[in-house]
Amino acid sequence: MAVRSVEATRAEDTRLLTLDELRAQLRAVGEERYHHKHPFHLMMHEGRLSRGQLQAWALNRYYYQSIIPVKDSIILSRGPDPVFRRAWRKRVVDHDGDATNNNVGGIHRWLKLAEATGLRAEKVRSGEGILPATRFAVNEYLNIVRSRSLLEAVASSLTELFSRDLISLRMEKLRQHYPWLAGGLDYFEARLTQAPEDAKFALNFVHENAKTRAEQELAIQALRDKCDILWAQLDALYFAYVQPGWPPPGAFRMNGEES
C-alpha cells in the first residue's frame, strides 16, 4: 500500500475546497451538531412535551428571534458593497416586517405562535421569565458577528442550509401532536422559502470570499459555533423544564401556565 507523502498531505490540507466540497463540509457540521438531534426537540417531535414546556420553548426562543434582525443589521453595516447590503437587508425585513408591503415579519409571527401556546404576547415581548442561559447564548451570537471577520459572520448564518428539513418535520409533528398550535405556525411556513434563498446567497459569498483554505476553515468553525449556540439554548430548556427541572430564580414557571 502506498504511503502518502508529507508534502502531498500538506498540499491537500491547503487546497481550496470547491463549492461542492465546501457545501459538503458545512452540511457535515449540520449532521453532527445541528439541534435537530437535541433531546428537547426529539421530545417535541414525539409529542412528549407538556403545554408548559412548549410555552417555555416559545418564550425563550422569542429572545433568539428578536435578536436575529439585530444580528443581521450588524452584518449589514459591515457590508462591503451595495449588492451585498441589498441582499442582506432582505433578512432584516423578513423578521422585522415592512408596513408598506403588508409584511408583518417573523417576529410578529413568532408572537402568534407563543399566543397559540397560551402565553400573552405582551409578556413574551417584555422578556420576562427568559432563562439567563438563553440570554448568554444568544448574546454570544451577537459577539460573533461583531468581533469576527465578515466572512465568519456570514458563515455563522449557514444553519439555513439544513434548517428547512427541520422546519418541515417540526410543522408536521406540531400539527400531529399539538393540534391547538395549528393557528400559530405561519412563522415556519414563511421560513420554508426564506431560509433556502438566504442560504444560497450566504454560501456563495463564503465560497467567493474565502481566498485560502485557512479562511474556509474559519467559516466552517463559525458554523460549528452557531450550532453550539442553538444547542446550548435547548440544553438550558431541558435542564430547567425537563430534567432535573430546576428553573433559576426569575425564570418562567410551568406551574403558572397561562391558558
HUQUISUL-V637007 format. One record per pair of residues at least 24 apart in sequence whose C-alpha atoms are under 10 Angstrom apart, sorted by sequence separation. I is the first residue (numbers start at 1). J is the second residue. D is the distance in whole Angstrom. If there is no record, write none. Layout:
# HUQUISUL-V637007
I_J_D + I_J_D
This chain:
# HUQUISUL-V637007
68_92_8 + 69_93_8 + 164_188_9 + 167_191_8 + 168_192_7 + 69_94_8 + 70_95_10 + 167_192_7 + 69_95_6 + 70_96_10 + 166_192_10 + 68_95_7 + 69_96_7 + 164_191_7 + 165_192_9 + 67_95_10 + 68_96_9 + 163_191_9 + 164_192_6 + 167_195_10 + 66_95_8 + 163_192_9 + 164_193_8 + 65_95_8 + 66_96_9 + 164_194_9 + 65_96_10 + 160_191_9 + 164_195_7 + 160_192_10 + 163_195_7 + 164_196_7 + 162_195_9 + 163_196_8 + 160_194_9 + 161_195_8 + 162_196_9 + 160_195_5 + 161_196_7 + 159_195_9 + 160_196_6 + 161_197_9 + 163_199_10 + 69_106_10 + 158_195_9 + 160_197_9 + 161_198_9 + 162_199_9 + 68_106_10 + 69_107_9 + 157_195_10 + 158_196_10 + 160_198_7 + 161_199_5 + 68_107_9 + 160_199_5 + 161_200_8 + 66_106_9 + 67_107_9 + 158_198_8 + 159_199_8 + 160_200_9 + 65_106_8 + 66_107_6 + 157_198_9 + 158_199_6 + 161_202_9 + 65_107_6 + 66_108_9 + 157_199_8 + 158_200_9 + 160_202_9 + 161_203_8 + 64_107_10 + 65_108_10 + 158_201_10 + 160_203_10 + 63_107_10 + 66_110_9 + 155_199_9 + 158_202_7 + 62_107_8 + 65_110_8 + 154_199_10 + 157_202_7 + 158_203_7 + 62_108_10 + 65_111_10 + 156_202_9 + 157_203_9 + 154_201_10 + 155_202_7 + 62_110_7 + 154_202_6 + 155_203_7 + 158_206_10 + 61_110_9 + 62_111_7 + 153_202_10 + 154_203_8 + 155_205_9 + 59_110_9 + 62_113_10 + 151_202_9 + 154_205_8 + 155_206_6 + 58_110_8 + 59_111_9 + 62_114_8 + 154_206_7 + 155_207_10 + 58_111_8 + 61_114_10 + 153_206_10 + 58_112_10 + 59_113_10 + 151_205_8 + 152_206_8 + 58_113_7 + 59_114_7 + 151_206_6 + 58_114_5 + 59_115_10 + 150_206_9 + 151_207_9 + 57_114_9 + 58_115_9 + 151_208_10 + 55_113_9 + 56_114_9 + 58_116_10 + 59_117_10 + 151_209_7 + 152_210_10 + 55_114_7 + 58_117_8 + 66_125_9 + 150_209_10 + 151_210_7 + 54_114_9 + 55_115_9 + 57_117_10 + 59_119_8 + 55_116_9 + 56_117_9 + 58_119_9 + 59_120_10 + 63_124_9 + 66_127_10 + 117_178_9 + 155_216_9 + 158_219_10 + 55_117_6 + 59_121_10 + 62_124_7 + 63_125_8 + 118_180_10 + 158_220_9 + 54_117_7 + 55_118_7 + 56_119_9 + 61_124_10 + 62_125_8 + 63_126_10 + 117_180_8 + 118_181_9 + 152_215_9 + 155_218_9 + 156_219_7 + 53_117_10 + 54_118_10 + 55_119_7 + 59_123_9 + 60_124_9 + 63_127_7 + 116_180_7 + 117_181_6 + 151_215_8 + 152_216_9 + 155_219_5 + 156_220_8 + 158_222_9 + 159_223_7 + 52_117_8 + 59_124_6 + 62_127_8 + 116_181_5 + 151_216_9 + 152_217_10 + 154_219_8 + 155_220_7 + 156_221_8 + 157_222_9 + 158_223_6 + 159_224_9 + 51_117_7 + 52_118_9 + 58_124_9 + 59_125_9 + 88_154_10 + 115_181_9 + 116_182_8 + 149_215_10 + 152_218_7 + 153_219_8 + 155_221_9 + 156_222_5 + 157_223_7 + 158_224_10 + 51_118_8 + 52_119_10 + 60_127_8 + 63_130_8 + 71_138_10 + 75_142_10 + 78_145_10 + 114_181_9 + 116_183_7 + 117_184_8 + 151_218_8 + 152_219_5 + 155_222_6 + 156_223_5 + 159_226_8 + 59_127_8 + 60_128_10 + 62_130_9 + 63_131_10 + 71_139_10 + 74_142_8 + 78_146_9 + 113_181_7 + 115_183_9 + 116_184_6 + 151_219_7 + 152_220_8 + 154_222_9 + 155_223_6 + 156_224_8 + 158_226_9 + 159_227_7 + 55_124_10 + 59_128_9 + 60_129_8 + 61_130_9 + 112_181_10 + 113_182_9 + 115_184_8 + 116_185_9 + 149_218_9 + 150_219_10 + 152_221_8 + 153_222_7 + 154_223_9 + 155_224_10 + 156_225_7 + 157_226_8 + 158_227_10 + 59_129_8 + 60_130_5 + 64_134_8 + 68_138_9 + 71_141_8 + 72_142_9 + 75_145_7 + 80_150_9 + 113_183_7 + 114_184_7 + 148_218_10 + 149_219_9 + 152_222_6 + 153_223_9 + 156_226_6 + 157_227_10 + 59_130_7 + 60_131_7 + 63_134_8 + 64_135_8 + 67_138_8 + 71_142_6 + 74_145_7 + 75_146_8 + 78_149_9 + 79_150_8 + 112_183_8 + 113_184_4 + 114_185_10 + 151_222_9 + 152_223_8 + 155_226_9 + 156_227_8 + 159_230_10 + 59_131_9 + 60_132_10 + 63_135_7 + 66_138_10 + 67_139_8 + 70_142_8 + 71_143_9 + 73_145_10 + 74_146_7 + 78_150_7 + 112_184_5 + 113_185_6 + 56_129_9 + 57_130_10 + 60_133_10 + 61_134_8 + 64_137_9 + 65_138_9 + 68_141_9 + 71_144_9 + 72_145_9 + 111_184_8 + 112_185_8 + 113_186_8 + 153_226_10 + 56_130_8 + 60_134_7 + 64_138_6 + 67_141_9 + 68_142_9 + 71_145_7 + 75_149_10 + 76_150_10 + 110_184_8 + 112_186_8 + 113_187_8 + 148_222_9 + 56_131_9 + 60_135_9 + 63_138_8 + 64_139_9 + 67_142_8 + 71_146_8 + 75_150_7 + 78_153_10 + 109_184_7 + 110_185_8 + 112_187_9 + 113_188_10 + 63_139_10 + 74_150_10 + 75_151_10 + 109_185_8 + 110_186_8 + 111_187_9 + 61_138_10 + 64_141_9 + 109_186_6 + 110_187_6 + 145_222_10 + 75_153_7 + 76_154_10 + 108_186_10 + 109_187_5 + 110_188_9 + 144_222_8 + 74_153_9 + 75_154_7 + 108_187_8 + 109_188_9 + 106_186_9 + 107_187_8 + 109_189_10 + 72_153_9 + 106_187_6 + 109_190_9 + 144_225_9 + 71_153_9 + 72_154_9 + 105_187_8 + 106_188_9 + 144_226_9 + 106_190_8 + 141_225_9 + 72_157_9 + 105_190_9 + 106_191_9 + 140_225_10 + 141_226_7 + 71_157_10 + 140_226_9 + 138_226_10 + 141_229_7 + 68_157_10 + 137_226_10 + 140_229_8 + 141_230_9 + 139_229_9 + 137_228_9 + 138_229_7 + 95_187_10 + 137_229_5 + 138_230_8 + 136_229_9 + 137_230_8 + 137_231_9 + 138_232_9 + 134_229_9 + 137_232_7 + 138_233_8 + 94_190_9 + 134_230_9 + 136_232_9 + 137_233_6 + 94_191_9 + 136_233_9 + 134_232_8 + 135_233_9 + 133_232_8 + 134_233_5 + 137_236_10 + 94_194_8 + 133_233_7 + 134_234_9 + 132_233_10 + 133_234_10 + 134_235_9 + 131_233_9 + 133_235_9 + 134_236_7 + 91_194_9 + 133_236_6 + 134_237_8 + 90_194_10 + 91_195_10 + 132_236_9 + 133_237_9 + 131_236_7 + 131_237_8 + 91_198_8 + 130_237_10 + 90_198_9 + 131_240_8 + 88_198_8 + 87_198_9 + 88_201_9 + 87_201_8 + 88_202_9 + 87_202_10 + 132_247_10 + 133_248_10 + 131_247_8 + 132_248_8 + 84_201_9 + 130_247_10 + 131_248_7 + 132_249_9 + 84_202_10 + 129_247_10 + 130_248_10 + 131_249_9 + 132_250_9 + 129_248_9 + 131_250_8 + 132_251_8 + 129_249_9 + 130_250_8 + 131_251_6 + 84_205_9 + 129_250_6 + 130_251_6 + 131_252_8 + 128_250_8 + 129_251_4 + 130_252_7 + 128_251_8 + 129_252_4 + 35_159_10 + 45_169_8 + 54_178_10 + 128_252_8 + 129_253_8 + 34_159_8 + 41_166_10 + 45_170_7 + 36_162_10 + 44_170_8 + 45_171_9 + 47_173_7 + 36_163_9 + 45_172_9 + 46_173_7 + 47_174_8 + 51_178_9 + 54_181_10 + 30_158_9 + 34_162_8 + 35_163_10 + 42_170_10 + 45_173_5 + 46_174_9 + 49_177_9 + 50_178_9 + 26_155_9 + 30_159_7 + 34_163_9 + 36_165_9 + 37_166_10 + 41_170_9 + 44_173_8 + 45_174_7 + 47_176_8 + 48_177_8 + 49_178_9 + 29_159_9 + 30_160_10 + 36_166_6 + 44_174_8 + 46_176_9 + 47_177_5 + 48_178_10 + 27_158_9 + 30_161_8 + 31_162_9 + 35_166_9 + 36_167_10 + 45_176_9 + 46_177_8 + 47_178_7 + 26_158_8 + 27_159_9 + 30_162_7 + 34_166_10 + 45_177_8 + 26_159_9 + 29_162_10 + 30_163_9 + 36_169_10 + 44_177_9 + 45_178_10 + 27_161_7 + 36_170_9 + 44_178_9 + 23_158_10 + 26_161_8 + 27_162_7 + 26_162_10 + 23_161_9 + 119_257_8 + 120_258_8 + 118_257_8 + 119_258_6 + 120_259_9 + 117_257_10 + 118_258_5 + 119_259_7 + 117_258_8 + 118_259_5 + 117_259_8 + 115_258_10 + 116_259_10 + 115_259_10 + 64_230_9 + 61_230_10 + 64_233_9 + 61_233_8 + 60_233_8 + 61_234_9 + 60_234_9 + 57_233_9 + 60_236_10 + 61_237_10 + 26_203_9 + 57_234_8 + 60_237_8 + 23_203_8 + 57_237_7 + 22_203_9 + 23_204_10 + 56_237_7 + 57_238_10 + 54_237_10 + 19_203_8 + 22_206_9 + 23_207_9 + 53_237_8 + 56_240_9 + 57_241_9 + 19_204_8 + 22_207_7 + 53_238_9 + 56_241_8 + 19_206_9 + 20_207_10 + 53_240_10 + 54_241_10 + 19_207_6 + 53_241_6 + 18_207_8 + 19_208_9 + 34_223_10 + 52_241_9 + 53_242_8 + 17_207_8 + 33_223_9 + 34_224_9 + 16_207_9 + 26_217_10 + 29_220_8 + 33_224_7 + 40_231_10 + 50_241_10 + 60_251_10 + 25_217_10 + 28_220_10 + 29_221_9 + 32_224_9 + 33_225_9 + 34_226_9 + 35_227_7 + 38_230_10 + 39_231_10 + 49_241_10 + 50_242_10 + 60_252_9 + 17_210_10 + 26_219_9 + 27_220_10 + 30_223_8 + 33_226_9 + 34_227_5 + 35_228_8 + 38_231_7 + 41_234_8 + 49_242_9 + 59_252_9 + 16_210_9 + 22_216_8 + 26_220_6 + 29_223_7 + 30_224_8 + 33_227_6 + 34_228_8 + 35_229_9 + 36_230_10 + 37_231_9 + 38_232_10 + 40_234_6 + 16_211_8 + 17_212_9 + 22_217_9 + 25_220_8 + 26_221_9 + 29_224_6 + 32_227_9 + 33_228_7 + 34_229_10 + 35_230_6 + 36_231_9 + 39_234_8 + 40_235_8 + 56_251_9 + 16_212_6 + 17_213_7 + 27_223_10 + 34_230_8 + 35_231_5 + 38_234_7 + 39_235_9 + 40_236_10 + 56_252_7 + 15_212_8 + 16_213_5 + 22_219_10 + 23_220_10 + 26_223_7 + 30_227_7 + 33_230_9 + 34_231_7 + 35_232_9 + 38_235_8 + 40_237_8 + 41_238_10 + 55_252_9 + 56_253_8 + 14_212_7 + 15_213_6 + 16_214_9 + 22_220_8 + 26_224_9 + 29_227_8 + 33_231_8 + 35_233_9 + 40_238_6 + 55_253_10 + 56_254_8 + 14_213_5 + 15_214_9 + 16_215_9 + 17_216_8 + 35_234_8 + 39_238_8 + 40_239_10 + 43_242_10 + 55_254_8 + 13_213_8 + 14_214_7 + 16_216_8 + 17_217_10 + 35_235_10 + 38_238_9 + 52_252_9 + 53_253_10 + 54_254_10 + 12_213_10 + 13_214_9 + 16_217_10 + 40_241_10 + 52_253_8 + 53_254_7 + 56_257_9 + 14_216_10 + 40_242_8 + 52_254_5 + 55_257_8 + 39_242_10 + 51_254_9 + 52_255_8 + 55_258_9 + 50_254_9 + 52_256_8 + 53_257_9 + 52_257_6 + 51_257_8 + 52_258_8 + 51_258_9 + 52_259_10 + 51_259_9
